[in-house]
Amino acid sequence: MANPTPESIVEVVGASVANKGMLVGGAAGMVGWLSQVNWIGIAGVVVAVLGLFISTFFQIRRDRREHAESAARIQALRDQCRP
């Protein structure tokens, strides 16, 4: 992708932030569980689950985009093969 579109940049940044959010949320949940401070553990779990949902959303969008690009490439190749 030589010239990324603003939409693809947003998706890459969103997926990256979501993945980091899952890691931070999981770590905070573990710290809260180990220190037996309930609100830290609950907040960590909430952040991790939110990161999971955001990551899943961006993965679904990426899969749809890649499927559409693949179908367009296949159609272009078929058009080239037809006389």
Secondary structure as GFF3:
##gff-version 3
##sequence-region A 1 83
A	DSSP	alpha_helix	6	35	.	.	.	ID=ss1
A	DSSP	alpha_helix	38	81	.	.	.	ID=ss2
###
